[in-house]
Amino acid sequence: MDSRILSVMVLCVLLLGVFAVAAENETNQTSNKSNTTNNTTVQPLSVWSSVSVTPSTLDLGTVPPDGIERSYQNAATVTVTYILAFNDHLYVRATGDLIGANGSIPLSNLKFSTSNVPKRSFTTTNYIIANYSGLLGTLTVPMNFYITVPSYTDPETYSVTIIYTAT
C-alpha cells in the first residue's frame, strides 16, 4: 500500500515539473529563437538555468572621442549554471544606444566577441553566443568588448544595459 502511494506521489511531482517547464518555455517563446528544421520547431528544454555576469557593472573608463576603436579583452565573464539542458542557448542583447546626459552614441559603436562569436556590434535583439546541453553543469563565456567614441562627441558618462538570457 505504501509503495503505491509513493509511486503516485512521484508521478505527480514529475507531471508538475513537466508542466512548470512547459509553462516557462511558453512564456519565453516570444522572445527566444527556436530551431526550425523541415517545418519542425524544436524549443529548448531545461529544468532550471541561472545566469550571472562578473563584473555586474562594467566601466570602460575614459575613452577619447577620436573615432579609434578600443578593445577590452575578457572584460566580463558570463556563467550559466543549469540542470537538465538539451540544446539550450545563451543570448546577449543591449537595450539601445549608449545614453549620456546630453547626447548618445550609436549602439553600433559598441561591439563584443567570444571564443565562438567573431567581433560584432550589439543589437537590441537576442543573439546566440553559446549553446549548452547536459544533465548538470556550468558554462563560462569570457566576453571581449570594443568601443569607438566618434570624433567630436561630448565628454561625459554614457551607459547602456546589456542583457544575457539563458533558455
N, C-alpha and C positions, 0 to 999 in steps of 0.2 A: 504494500500500500504506500509506504513512504517513498519508494523508488519511483512510483508513477507520479506522485505529487512533485517530486524533484524534477522529473523529466518534463512535466507540463510547465513548471516554473522556468526551466532553462529555455524551452521553446518560446515562451512568452518574452523572455529577455532578448532572445535572438531576433524575434519578429520586431520588437520595439526598436532594436538597434538598426535593423534594415529600414524601417520607416523613417527613423531620425536621419539616417544618411540620405535617403531618397529626398526627404524634405529639404535638407541642406543643399543638395545638388540642384534641386529645382529652383531654390532661391537664387543661387549663383549662376544659373543657366543664362540669364540675360546679359551678364557682364563677362562671362568667361567664354573663350573659344572652345569649340568641340572639334574633334577629329571626324572628318567625313570621308568615307571610302565606299564607293559603289552604292550611293544613296543610303548607307547605313551610318547613323550617328552614334558615336561612342562617347559617352560622358565620363570623365574621370570619376573614380570612386575611391574615397578613403574614409576610414572610420574617424580619424582625427588628424589634424595638422596644425602647426603653430609656426609663425614667422617672427624672427627677431632680427634687428639690424643694429650693428655696432660700428661707429657711434650712432646714437639715435638722432643727433643733430650734427650735421657736417658743416664746418666753417672752412671755406676755401681761402680765407684770408683776404688781403688786399691785392687786387688784380688791376694793373694799369689799363686804362682804356686805349689800347694801341692796336686792336684788331688781331693780336697774336694769340694763338691757341695755347693754353697752359694745360699740362696733364698732371693728374694726381693718381698715381698708381696705388692700388689696394687701399683706397681711401675709406672704404666701408666693407663690412662683411655681412652678408645675409645668410642666416641659418634657418633652415626648415627642419623641424622635428615632426615625424609622422608615425602613424600606426596604420598598418594595412593599406598601403597605397598601391594603386595599379595605374600606370601611365598617367600620373599626375603632373602638374605643371607649376612652375614658379614664374609669375608675371611681374613686370615693372611698368609703371607709367608715372607721369607727372600731372599736376593739376592745371598747369597753364604756363604762361610766360613768367620770367623772373621779375618780380614786382618790387619796386623801390618806392620811397615816399613821393618822389617827383617824376617818376617815369618807369619804363620797363625795358627788359632785354628779351628779344625773341627766344622762345624755348628751343629753337633750332640751334642756338649758340651753346647749349648745354648738352653734352654727349656722354655716353657711357660705353664700356666694353667689359666683357668677361672672358674667361678662357674658351667659352663656347660661342660667344657672340662678338663679331668684329665691331669696331667703333661705329656708333650710330647715334643720331640725335634722339633725345627723348621725345615722346609724343604724349597726347592725352588719352590714347587707347592702350589697352594692355598689350604687352609684347612678351612672348615666351623667352625666358633667359635660361631655363633649365627644366629637365624632365627628371622624375624620380619614381621609383617603384620599390616595393619591399614590404615585409611584414612589420618591421620596426626599424627605424633608422633616423639618421641626421644627414642633411645635405648642406654643405657650406659653399657659398659662392662669393669669392672676392670681387668687388666692384671697382673698376677704374673710372674716374671722371675726367672730363675735358671741358674747359670753358673758354670762350672767346668773348671778351668785352669789346664791343665795337668802338672805333675811334670816336672821340668827342662825346662819349657817354658821361653823364654827370656822376661824379664820385659819391657814392652812398652805399648803403647796405641793400642788396637785392636778395629776395628769398623765393623759394618755391617748395611745395610739398611733393615728395616722391613717395609713391605708394607701391608696396610689394604685396602680391596676393598669391597664396598657395591654394591649389584646388586638388 
